[in-house]
Amino acid sequence: MTISLMFEIAMLVSSVCGVLVAAWLLWRAGKQGDLQALAGFAIMMAIWCFGHVALFQGYERVGIYIILANPLMPTFFLHFAICFVNSGPAKEEMLDRLHQAVPWFYTTSSVVVLQSWWMGAGDAISTLDTRLFFIFTEAGTWNLAYTVLIGILAHGVLLFGWYRHTGNRKRSILAMFGVGAWGLLLATSFVFPSFGISWFPYPMLLLPTYLLLLVYGVVRYQILSVNAFANRALLWVAMMLVILCLIAVISVVSGRVGLQALASVPSWQLWLYSLLMLMMSALIYQPLNRLISRVIYPGAVLNETVLETWSSQLKEAQDWPQLISIGERLLTSQVRQNIKITLENDQEEKKSGNNKNELSLRVFRTESAWHFSLVGWEDASPGMRLTADVFASLFSTSCGLLDRSLALAAAERKRLDEQHLVELGGLSAAMAHELRNPLNIIAMAAYDAPPETRQHIQTQLQRADRLVSDMLVYSGGLSLQISRTPLHALVMNVLAQAQLGAIKYEVLIDKSLELDVDPQRLQQVFINLIDNAVAFLRNQKDAKLSIDASVEKNQVIIQVHNNGPEIEPSLQEDTLFQPFITKRAGGSGLGLAIVRRIVDAHGGRIRHRSDTNWPVTFEIVLPQRKEEHDAK
């Protein structure tokens, strides 16, 4: 094989690689202007290399015209450099102006190419084996000078970006400079014949490596699949080099021991050589694989054992805080950096005061499934990002499993609660029947007692009867008869029947305010809240009671205030509305529990608030418009 044929093959391989790389970049680029410009550079390099092939095949005029279009190559690279650098901390008005001038650069380059064609800036000479090779004429000086000038400008933009950028983008620019030096070394030999240097352009035989290394240096921190490809490619290159070295050693040894060419050697020797190569390959495969994995994915050690450990420990979580704690511990231990995991209920990213350099994993739920995003991992190594990507996928799956598990547990608790209420309702009805018969007998027997004794007995009988009624309301089925109800009139009716005594009250409710509720049930809510307040205000000076209401987003917010003693901190929100919890003398402990049950049946909520200007405030939130329904 002659050196010219090797050169032709190298140019043809470079051309094919350029087309494939350009197609792949355009497929992955989307709307990324930098990758689109890099794809244009790859296409131009493919066309330029094909021009040399055309010359070698005798198409002199076509080959010269194609090679003289070389100013377009650095123009595409300049376009790429401007787009790649002009972002983040390196974004400058100067670069914006250069970006706006990109069409003028393309126009000027096209004019230089047309002028070179018109003035005959290129020619062809014969090589040692009569193959044609391109040279510049005197008229081609401007073409060469302009090409070099645009290349210097492009690398100047990259130098500015290297100075201003940090992290992975800065490392990518540094890699591009290294690859650029390699490309300059290869391409310099292209002009040897033009300057009368008779040395054949041997470095151009390695030109296919330049484009691949350049693309890898640009996208290795952006596209993870590039690193996977480089992992496999570098492994097989290393294996082929080792096998070639082994064959060379065997050839030298066989020559010294008097062995003939491989075609004439005995069969057992060929088997021996093959066996040695296979054994050597088997021995060095795993060490080389681990070494190359460390180079491509530094710090990434993922295997079935690690994944099984992650899966088993994440399944142990019983609630969300425990799942987050386990996830942070596992991922922190794997990447050896502090990792924060946040759970969100929607896709909108929430602003936080976290340090931009802090690594975190954001997991959020949509209507269909759980998803994740990596926050702050732009400057992490490809290996760390691979680890985080795999772990985040597994963690999202665990979130879905825990979500379904908690939903099933909640449904089971609701079923048991409903069953318990049915049983309690039947028991309460039976107890009410059995208790009211002796209570009626006691009331009739007390008729002939002295007035003071009869009054005392009647008071206790009323208390017992109310306790029985409250038990029936709380434990029985709760049916709602929804109707349009004026709130102000309902509250005033309750206050008119309440035994307020010296307690002052005010009602700050718009008389036109109406809402869809069961008036009897809502009246019971206000009776319980007002009676509860009166019990604590009766013997207090300057006792006050206030009820107000407002409308927000089709919801009515009702607040019942009083200036009685503050509720003890030990009675937390959940405890306060539990049955049989009371600090009221003679109370049944069911008043607030009944209130919450009625409010819940209306699709609303009730809570105690201590952040108003009143010592005690109960806030009720009800939908203003609601369809009629039955709540059990």
N, C-alpha and C positions, 0 to 999 in steps of 0.2 A: 504494500500500500504506500503510494507516494505521499509526500507532505502536502501537496496541493489537494489531493483527494481527501485527506484528513481535514484540511481547512474547509473544503466544500461541505463535508459532512457536519462539521461543527457549526457552520453558518446555517445549514438546513435545520439542524436540531434547535439552534437558537430561534429561528423563525417559527418553528412549530411550538416551542415553549412559550414564545411571546404571544401567539394567538390563544393558546390554552389559558395562560395566566390572565390575559385581557378578558376573555369570556368569563372566567371564574370571578374576577374582580367586579365586572359589571353585574353579575348575578348577585353578589353579596353586597354591592355598594348601596343599592336603593337610591336614596337622595343624598348620599354623602359625596360632596363635590371633590374631596381630596382623592377618594378611591376611583372616581370616574376619570379624573385627570391622570392618575397613575395607570389606569387601563389604557388611556390614549397613548401614554409613553410606551407601554408594552407593545401596542399595535405598531407604533412607528418603528420601534426597534426590530420587530418581526419583519416589517416591510424593508427596512434598511439592510438587514442580513440577507433577505431574499434577493436584493439587488446584486450582492456578491455572487450568489448562486447563479443568477441570470448571466452575469459576466463569464463565469466559468463554463457555462453551457453555450457560449457563443453569441448571446443576445446583447451585443455591446451597447447599442444606443439605449435600450430599456434599462440595462443595469446601471449605466452612468446617470441617467435621469433619476432613477430611484435613489441612488447613493447621494446625489446632490441635494435631495430633500432632507438631509440630516439636520438643518437648523430647526425643523419642527420637533425633533426629539427633545432637546433641552427646553424648548418652549412649553411642551407638555409637562416636563419636569418642573419648570418654574411655576406653572399653574398649580401643580400638586403641592409644591413647597409653600406657596402663599396660603392655600386652603388649609394645609396641615398645621402651619404655625399660627395663623391669625385666629386664635381662640384663647379664652381664659386670660391669664395674666399677660400674655404676649400680644393681645389685641391692641393694635395701634392705628392711628389715623393714617400713618404712612403706608401700612400694609393694606388698609382699606383702599387707598388711592391706587396702589399697585394692582389690587384685585379688580378695580374698575378699569384699569388699563390693560388687562389681560387680552381683550379682543384686539387691541392695537398691537400687542406683541405677536399674536397669531397673524395679523395682517402684514406686519413688517417681515416676519419670517417667510410668509408666502411670497412677498415681493422679492426677497433675497433669492428664494428658490427659482422663481421665474427668471430673474436676471441672470442667475447662474446657468440656466438652460440656454438662454438667449446668447450669452457671451461665450459659451463653450468652456465652462469652468472646470470640466473634468475630462479625463482621457483614460485610455487603457494601454497597458504594456504587457508583454509576454513574460511569464515566469519561466523557470528552468525547464518545465515540461510543456511549454507553449500554452499554458493556461493564461487567460487574461486577468489582470489585476488592476484595480482602480488607482489613479493618481490625480492630484490637483494640478491644473495648469496655473499660469501666472494670474489669469482672471479669477481663479478660484480662491485667491488669498482672502477676498472679502467674505466669501462663504465660510471659510474656516475660522477667520477672526470673529465673525458674528456668532458662530456656533460656540466658540470658546467664551465669548463675552456673556452670552445668555447663561451658559453653564456656571460661570463665576457668580453671576447675579443670583441664580437659584441657590447655590451653596452659601452665598452671603445671607440670604433669607433664612436658611436652615441654621446658620451660625447665630443669627439674632434670636431665633427660637430656642436654641440650646441655652443661650444666656438667660432668657426670660422664663422658660418653662421649668417645671420640676417633675419628679416622679417618672412614671412610665413614658410619658411623651418626651421627656428629656433624654431618657435612655434610648428611645427609638431614634431620635435625631442623631445621637452619638453612634448608633449602629449604622445609620445611613452614611455618616461620614466615613466609617471604616469600609463599608461596601463601596462607597464612592472612590476611595483611594484604590481599591482593588479594580474597579472598573476603569479608572484612569490608567492604571498600569497596563491593563489589557488593551485599551483602545489606543494608547499612545503608539503602539506598533503599527496602527493602521496608516499613519502618515509617513512611515519610513520610506517607502518607494517615492513619495512625492518630494522628499528632500534628498533624493539620490543615495539613500542608505540601502545597500544591497542585501541587508540582513532580512530574512523572511520573517513576517509577523507571527512568530510562534505563539506569543501570548494570546492572540485572538482565538486560538484553539480552545481556550477555557472560557470563552465569552458566554456560553449557556449558563454558567454558574452565576454570572453577575446579576442577571434579571431575577433569578430565583432568590438569591440572597437579599437583594434589595426589597422585594415584596415581603419576604419573611421578616426583615428588620422593621418594616412599617406596621404590619398587621399582627405580629406575634402577641402583642398585649391587647388586641381588640377582638380577635377571632380565635376561640379556643381550639377549633378543629385544625387550625394551621399548626399548632403545637403538637397535636396528635399525629399529623402527617409527618412533621419533622422528626418526631420520636421514632416512627417506623423507618423513615428514609435514612436517618443517621445510623440506626442500628444495622440496616442491611448494607450500607456503604462500609461500615466498620467490618462487618463479617466478610464482605468481598475482598477487602484489603488484606485481612488476615489469611484468607484462602489463597490469594495471589502470592503473598509472601511465602506461604507454605509450599506452593507449587514451585516457586523459584528456588527455594532451599533444596527441595527434592531433585530439581533439575541439575543443580550444581553438584549435589552429592552423587547423583547417578552418573554424571559425566566423569567425575573423578574416579569412580569405581569401575568405569569402563562400560556402563550401560549405553545402549543405542537409543535412537529416537523412540518416543512412546509407541509409535506404530509397530516397532519391531521388538518391543520388550515382551517378556513372557506374561501370560495372563495372570499368574499368581502375583506378579509384581504390581500390575494395574489394580488388582483387588486390594493389595496391601496399601497402595497409595490412596485409593478411595476410602479404605477403612480408616487410615490415619486422618484424612481430612474430615471424615464424619465424626470421628472421636474428638478431634480438636474443636470442631464446630459445636458439638454437644457440651464440651467442657467450658468453652468461653462464652456461650450464648447467654446464660443467666448473669454472669458478672458484667458483661457488656450491656445487657438489658438494664440492670440496676444502675450502672454508671450513667448511661444515656438518659434514663428516666430522671436521675438527679440533675442532669444538665438542663433538660427541657422543662421538667416539673420539679424545681427544687423544693424540698420539704414535704412533698406529697407522698404519703405511704398509705394507700388504700387497698385493702384486701377483704376477703370474705369474713375474716375474723372481726375486723374493725366494724364492718357494716352490721354484722350480727349483734355485736355488743351495743352499737347505737340503737338498733331496732328493739332489742330486749329491754334496755333501760328506759327508753322513751315510752314503751308500753306500760311501765310501772306507774306512770303519772296518773293521779286520781282527780286532779283539778288543773286549772290553767296556771296558777302560780307555780305549782310543782313541775308542770311540763316545761315552763320557761326556765326554771332553775336547773333542771336536768339538762336541757338543751344548751344553756350557756356553759355549764360545767364541761360537757362533752366536747363542744366545739373549741372552747378555750384551751382545753387540754391537748387537742389535736394540733391546732395551729400555733399554740404557745403565745397567744396574745389575748388580751381581754376582749371578749365579744359580748355585745348586748343584743338581746332578742326582744322585739316589740310585737305585740298582737294588735291588729286593727280590724274594724268591722267593715271597712269599705276600701275602695281602690285609691281614694284621694290621699296623697302623702301629706302627713301632718308636719308642720314646722316644729322644730325642736331646737333647744339650745345646745345640742351636743357639739363637741369638737368635730370639725370637718375631717380630722385625721382618725377619728374613732371608728373602728370597724363595727358594724351592726348588721343584723338580719331582720328585715321587716316582713312579717307574715300577715296577710289580710285575706278576708273571706268575701267572695262574690256570691251571686245567686247559685252558681253552678258548682263551685269547688273552692278549695284553698289555694292561694298563690303566694309567691315570695319575690322579694327583690333584695339585692345586695347593696348596702349603702356604705360608701367610703372604701370600697375595695378596688378603686381604679389604680392605685399604686401598689397593690399587692402582687406578689409573684404569681405566674400562671398556676403553679402547684397549689398555692393557698386558695386561689379562686376556684380551682377544680374541687378541692376539698370542701369549700364553702358551698359550692353549687350542688354537690352530691348530698351533703348533710341537709341543706335547705329543702331539697326535694323530699328527703326522708322525713324531715320535721313537718313539712306541710301535710304529708300523708298521715302522720301521727295526730296532727290537729284535727283532721277529718274524722279519724277514729274516735278521738276523745269527745269531739262534738256530738257524734252519734251516740256514744255511750252515755253522756250526760243527758241527752234528750230522752233516751230510753229510760234512764233512772228517774227523770222528772215525770215522765208519763206514768211510770209504775207508782210513784208516790202520789200522783193525782188520783190514780185509780183506787189506791188504798184509802186515801182521804175521803173520796166519795163513798166508798163502801162503809167507812167508819161513820160518816154522817148519816147514812141510811140506817145503820144499826143504832146510832145514838138517837136519831129521830124517833124510831119505834120505842126505844127504852124511855125517852122523855115523855112521849104521849102516855105510855102506861103509868109512869110515875105521877104525871099530872093528874090523871084520873084517880089514882089511889090516894094522892095527897089532898085533893080538893074535897073529897067526901068528908074526911075527919075535920078539915078546916071549916066546912059549913056547919058541922055539928058543934064545934067549939064556938062559932059565932052565935049560934042560936042559944047555946047554954049560957053565954055571957050576957044575954039580954036582961036578965034579972039581977046582974051584979051591980054593985055601987057604981055611980057615974065615973069616978076616977079610975077604978079597976077596969070598967068596960072600955074606957077610952084607951087605956094602955093595951088591952087585949086587941082592940080594933086596929091599933097602929101596927102591932106585930103581925096580925093577920094580913094586912095590906102589904107588908114587906114580904111575907111568905108568898102571897099570891103574885106579886110582881116578879119574884125570883122564879116561880114556876113559869110565868108568861115569857120571861127572858130566855129560859132554857128551851121553850118550845120554838121561839123565834130563831135562836141560834142554831139549833140542831135540825130543824125541819127544812123541807124544801122551800126555796125562795122564788116565788113567781112574780114577775113584774108586769104591771098593766101600764104601758107607756102612754102618756098623753101630754099635750102641750100645756105647760104649767107656768104661771107667772111666779117668779121667785120671791118678789117683794111681798106679795099678798100671803104666800105660804109662811114666810118667816114671821110676819106680823101676827098671823093667826096663832102660831106656836107661842110667841111672846105674850099674847093676850091671855092664854090659858096657864102660863107658867106662874108659879108663886114666887115673884121676884122680891116682894117686900120693898125695902129701901134701896135696892140695887138700881143704879142708873144704867140706861142702855141707849144705844144709838144704832140705827140701821142705815148704812150707806149703800143702798142697792137701787139701781135705776128701776123705776116702776114699769118700764116697757120691756125689761129683760125677761125673756121666756126661754125655757129649755125643755127638751123631751125627756121626761122622767116619770117614774111611778110616784104620784104625789103623796100617797099614804106612806110608802117606804121612806121617801125623802123627809117627810114630816117626822118620822121616827128618828132619823138621823139628827135633826135639829133638837128634838125633844131630849134625846140622850146627851148631846153636847151641852145644851143649856142647863139641864138638870145637874149634870156633872159640875159645871161652873158654879151654879147657885149653891151647891153643897159646900164649896170652899169659900164662897164670898159672903155667906149669910151673916156671919158675925164680924165682918171686916168693915172698918170705916172707909168712906169714899169708894165703895165697891162699884166697879164699872164693867159693863159688858158691851162689846161692839161687834157688829157683823157687817162685812163689806163684800162686794163682789165686782169682778171685772171680766172682760172678755178678751182673750188672746188666741188668734188662729183657730176659731171655731171651738174654743174650750172656755168654759166658765170656771174662774178661780175664785173660790169662796173662802174667806178667812173669818174664823170665829175667835175673837180676842177676849181676854179678861185679865184684870190686874190682881188676880189671886196669887197665892204662893207658887213659886216656880216648881216645876216637876223635878224630882230628884234625878241626878245624872245616872244613877244606877238603873233607872227605868229607861232602857234604850228603846230605839224605835220598834224593834220586833217585840220586845217584852211588853211594851205599853199597850199593844193591841191584842195581846194574848188573853184568852178567857181566864176568869177567876184571878186576875191580877188587879188589885185596887189598893189605894191608900185612903179611900173614902169610908168614913164610919157608916156602917149599915149598908154599904154597897154590895151588889152581887158579883161584881167583877166581870160582868158580861156586856156592860153598856158600850164601851169602845170596841169590843170584839164584834158586836152586832153592827155598829156603825161601819166598820171596815168591810164586813160581809155585804152590806147593802151597797156601799160605794163600789166595791169590786164587781158586784152584779150589774151595775150600770156602766161598766167599762171605765171607771175612773180610779182615782187613788187618793189616799188620805195620809197625811204625815203631821208630826208635831214639829213646829219651828221655834227656835230660840233666838233667831237673828232679827226679829222685829223689835219695835219699841214697846212691846207688851211682854209681861212676864210669861204669859201662856198664850200660844196661838196654835190652833188646829187649822190646817189648810186642806181644802177639798178641791180636787180638779175633776170636772165632769165634762163630757162632750155636750155641746149645746144642742146638737141634732143627733138623734140616735134612733135606729129602727127598733120597732117593738120586738122583744125576744124574751125567752124564759131562761133564767139562770138557776142551775141546781147547785 
